[in-house]
Amino acid sequence: MRLATLLRSGPAAWTALILVPVLVWFSSRNTASTIAYWPSISSRTTIVVGFISAACGAGAAWESARIEQGGISALAPARRASSVVLVHLGPLALLGLTAMAAPFLVVLASVPSPSGLPNPAILAVSYSVVLAHIVLGWFVGARMPRLIGAATMLIFGYLWGFWPAAIGALPWLRHLNGQGVTECCGLDQEPSVRSLAATLTFSLAVVTAVVLASALRNYRRLISLTVFTATTAVALHLAVPLGFQGTHARDTTLRTCAGQTPQICLWPEQNVHRADIAHWADETTARLATVGVTPARRVEFGDPRPDKAHVASNVATSPLPHEMPACALRQGAAYPGDEAAVALYAWLALTGGVPKSDLAQRWPIEAINLAERIRALPAQAQHAWYERNTRSVHDCAVLPDLDPASYTRAVAQ
């Protein structure tokens, strides 16, 4: 059968007219957390795999039911059954590729083009989920009326594509349906090989079980169920220990550090901007020195192309701890230092040269206003305010004193 005839009579072309524009629109609204780092860009494609697999699975069920109702299998065989399957599922496999490529290009267009190539493992594993739904749809469609089979795969594909990610009690399920690396990756992270392997293994379990159930004559149910159970057990062995975690730390030997207090540590994607980053970091360090503050010994940046405000913010706020102290993690413990940390962050950022307009986009305006009042004090009073409230950030027993008047009087005395 000619490809033009297949596309005209089958569901692939008509589905593409609806599916691709929807995916383009959806992806254009979900690019905010994507950075110019190939694993991050590639992982955004996995967000829409649930839509794609549901649509392709439904299309496969429709085609299978159409072939079954047409009595093709009862006619004198001119082609092998496998050839018929490949011919009718080929356009749906092509639809899956097209539907994955469209949102990928949308996401790619939303960030500065990184060097290198897309992450092939993420894309291949995502496509394996689509293929598994196509194969399962063909199997289901042959055993149900045309409309019911397609509706079953559409509903099942959608629920399986998105429901596991919402289950807090069984977080490992997301590593079976292809959503395990959706939130990957920061610049210091890589997609979990174990998560990708779990998804691929489960997709293989579905495909293998369907092929065996369709091809074998004797004991096909027992054999296919046994193979599916065994392969799924391997997938579960890979997925269950991961919990929610779909990433692992990137090899730190790829990072290069240079400079003194702070050392500037950059990943390969950032090295081309090292001169600018080092210059901006020196400017920020000099600003902090005027109020007696020293940055952390080592500073790194999460953006592949950090601008001046980003560098100033990271360097200036580096003295603050990234996590709450142990005393604040005890059950029922109070942590008065939280209020101080918010104010200190705003003061350090403004002192380091971060524009108020930039900080106001992500920080409470009350903290920014307080930080500006502190910056109006003499340098000695600002340093006293910083030292006093930094103690409350590290020690739950020390209450913060954020009132600028307290330090004005202290300097005057």
N, C-alpha and C positions, 0 to 999 in steps of 0.2 A: 504494500500500500504506500502511495506517495506521501511524503511529509505534509504537503499542502492539504491533502485529504484528511490526514490524521488531525491536523491542527483545526481544520474547519469542523470536523465532526466530533472531536473530543473536547474535554473540558479545559485543557491547558490554556489555550489562547483566551477563552472567555474569562477564565479565572485571573489571568495576568492583567486584564484590563481593569479589574477591581483591586486585586491584591497589591500590585506594584505601586500605584499612586497612594494607597493607604499606608504602605510601608515607608514611602518617601516622606509623607506628611508626618507620620509618627516619629521617624528617626530625626527629622529636622527639629523636633521639639524635645529631644532627649540627648543633646550633645554637650550639655553644660559641664559635665564632669570628665569629658574626654580631653586628654592632653596629647601633644605631638610626640607620642611614643607608640611604636607599632603594636605592642601587646594591648595597650589601652584602646587604640583605634579598632583593632581586630575584635576585641572582646565586646564592643558595643553591638556588633552584629548578632551576638547571641541573644540579645534582648528580644529580637523579633522572630527567633526560630520557632517559637510556639505558634505564631500566626502562619508561618510558612509550612510547617509540618502538618498543621491541621488542614490547611487548604489542599496541599498535595495529597495527603492521605484520603481526604474526601473525594478528590478527583480520581484517585486510583480505584476507590470502591465503586464509583460511578461507572468507570470503564469496565471493571471486572463484571459488574452486574449486567451491563449491556452485552458483553460477550457471552455471558452465561445464558441470558434470556434469548439471545439470538440463536442458541443451539449450535454454536461453532464447534464445540467439542464433539458433537454427535455426527458431524459431517466427515466425509472421507478426508483424512489428513493430507494436506498439500505441504504443510510446514510443521515443524516440531512445535510442541506446546511452548517450549522455552522461547522460541523465536516470536511467537504471537505475543507473549508477555513482554519481551523486550521492545517490540515495536510499539505497543500501546502504552507502555510506561516510560518510554524514552522522552516524549514531549513533557511529561510531568517532572522527570528528572531535570530536564532543561529549564522548566519553570522554576524549580527549586534553586538552581544556580542563578538564574536571573533575579529572582526575588531576594537572594542573599547579596548579590552584587549591587543592587540599587541602593539599599540603605547604607551599605559599606561606603559607596561613593559619596553619599550625602554626608556621612560622618567625616570622611576624609576631607571633604571640601570645607568643613567647619573649623579645621585647625591648620596651622602652618604645616606644610608638607615636611615630614621627617625624612632623614636619610635612611637608606636600607630598604627592606621589603616587608610586606605584611607578615604576620605570624602564621605560617602555613598550618601548624598543628591546631590552632583554635578554629580556623576556617574549615579544615578537613573534618574535625570532630563535629562541628555544627552541621555540616552537610551529611554526615553519617546519621544524624538524628532524622533529617528530612527523608533520606533513603529508607530508613527503617519504617517510617510511617507510610511511605509509598508501598512498600512490600506488604505491610500489615493491612493496608487498605485494600489491596488486591485480594488478599485472602478473605477478608471480612465481606467484601462486596459480592463475592461468588456465592456466599451463603445467606444473603439477605436480598429482599427487594431493592431495586435500584435507589430509590429515594431514602429508604430507611438506612441502608448501608452507608451512603454518603453522609447522611445526617449524624449517624453514630460516630463515624471517624472525625467529622468536623467538631462535634462536641467533645469527644474523647481527646482529640489532639489539642484542643484549646485548654481543657482542664489539665491535662498532663503537662502541657507546656508552661503553665503559669501557677497552678495550684501548689505544687511542692515548695516553691520559693516562699509561700506565705505560711508554711507550717513550721512554727518554732520548735515543736516537740520532736520533729524528724528532719533536722536540717540537712542531713546527708542525702535526702531525696533529690536535691537540686543537682547533685553530681551525676545522677543517672539520666536526667532529662535534658542536659546540655546547658543548664543555667548556673553551673558551679563557678564559672569564671566571669560571670556577667559584670561583677564589680571590680574586676582586674583592670588596670594595674597602676599603682603609683610608680614613679621613676625608679624607686628602690625595690620594686617587686617584679616577679615573673609569674606567669600562670602556673598553677600546680600541675605537674605532670601526672600526679596520681588522680586528680580530678578529671583531667582529659582522658586518661586511660579508663576510668570508671564509666564515663559516658560512652566511649567507643566500645567497650566490652558489652555494655547493656544493649547498645544498638545491634551489635553482632549477635547477641543472644536472640533478639527478636527475629532478625533476618534468617538466622540458621534454623530456628524452630519452624518458621513458616515454610522455608524451602524443604525441610525434611518432611513436614506434614503434607506437603503438596506432591512430593516426588516419590515417597515410599509407598509400597503397597501393603506390606505386612508390618504390624506393630507400629504403625506410623505415629499414633497418638502417644504411645508409651515412649518411643525413642525421642520424638520431638520434645515432649514434656521433660524427659530426663536431661536432654542437652540444654534446654532452656533453663532448667533449675540449676544445673552445674555451672553454666556460664554466668547466670545472674548471681550465684554465690560468689564468684570471683569478683564481679563488679561491686557487690556489697562489701567484700573484704577490702577493696580499694577505697570505697566511698565513706563507709561508716566512721572510721577514725578522723575524717576531715572535719566533721561538723559543718559549721558555716564557712570554714576557711577554704578559699579557692585559689590562694596565692602562696608563694613562699618568697623569702628574702633573695634578692639578687646577689650574685657573686660580688663581694666588696672589692675583690682584686681588680675589678674593672674601673673602680673609682680612683681618681688621682687627687691628692691633697697637697696644697702648697701654701706658704705664708706662715705668719706667726700671729697668734692671738688676735683675730681668729685664723685658724687654718681653713682655707676654702676648699671644700671637697666637691668635686664635680664628676658626673657620669659622662661617658663618651659623647652623648647627645649634647652636652653643655660645654664641652671643651672649646668649641669654636668661639664661644663668648667669654672665655676666661679673662681676657684683658679688661673688658668692661665690668665684669662682675667684681674683679679684684679692686678696680678703681672705686666703684660704688661702695664696696665693703670698707675700704680705707676711709672714705668720706664719712660713713656712718660711725665708724670707730672713733674718729676725731670728734664728732658731735657728742658722743656719749662721754668721752674723756672730760669734756667741759663741766660735767656734773658728777664726775668721779665714778662712772660706771664702766666696767670692763666686760666685753662680750664673752661668750663661752669660748672654750679652747678650740672647738671645731664646729663649723657651720656648713650645712648643705641645703640644697634647694630642691623643691619638688617639681618645679616647672622646667621643662627642657629649655625654654628661652626666657629666663627671668628678666623682668624689666627693673628699672632703678627702684621703684617703690617696693617690689617684691624682695629685692636684695636688702634694702634698708630695713624692711619689716623683719626679715629672718635674722639679720645680724643684731638689730637693736633688741629684739625680744628673746634672744638666745639665752640670757641669764635665767629666765623663768623656767621652772621644771615643766616637763612635758606631761607628767602624771601627778596626781594628788599624792601626798605623803601617806605612809602606811597607817598613821593614826586616823586618817579620814576614811579609810577603807573598812574599819571595824564596824560591825553591825550597830546601828543606832548612834554612831559617832557624829558629832557636829563638826563642821569645817568652816570656821569664820574666815579663813584665808581665801575663800573663793571670791568674795567681794573685793578683797585687796588685789587678787590676781587680775581681775578684770580691769581695775583702775591702773595697775602697774603696766599692763600690756599697752593700754592706750597711751600712757605717759612715755614709755620707752619708744613706742613707734613714732610718736610725734617728735620726740627729742632726736631720734635717729634720722629724721628727714622725710617720713612718710606724710604725704599731703593729707590734710584733714578730710578733703572730699573723698579720697580713696579709702581712708579708714572708716568713714561714716557709712560706707556701703556694706560693711560686715561687722560693725562693732556698735554697742549701745551708745546713743548720743549723750546719755547722762555721764558715762565714764569718760567720754571725750571732753565734755565740758569741764569735768573735774580736773582732768589732765592738763587742760589749758590754764586753769587757775593755779595749778602747781608750777607750771612752767613760767608763770609770771613772778615767782619767788626768786630770791637770790640763789646762786648755785649751791651754796652751803646748805640752805634750807631744803632745796630739792633733794640733795643727797641724803640728808637726814630723813626726809619723808620716804625715800626709796629704801634705805636700810631698815627703818622701823617696820614698814609694811611687808618687806621681803621676809622678815622673821615670821610673820603670821602666815605666810604662804607655806613655810616649811614646818611650822610647829602649831598644832591645833590648840595648844594652851595659850597662845599669844593672840590677843584680840587686835584687830587692825585699828589704826587711828589715821583716817584719811582726811581729816579736817585741815585745810591749809593754815588756818589761824594758829593751830598748835605749834607749827614750825616757825611761823613768823615771830611769835613770842620767844621761842627758844633761841633764835638767832639774835634777837634784840637783847636778850639777857647776856 
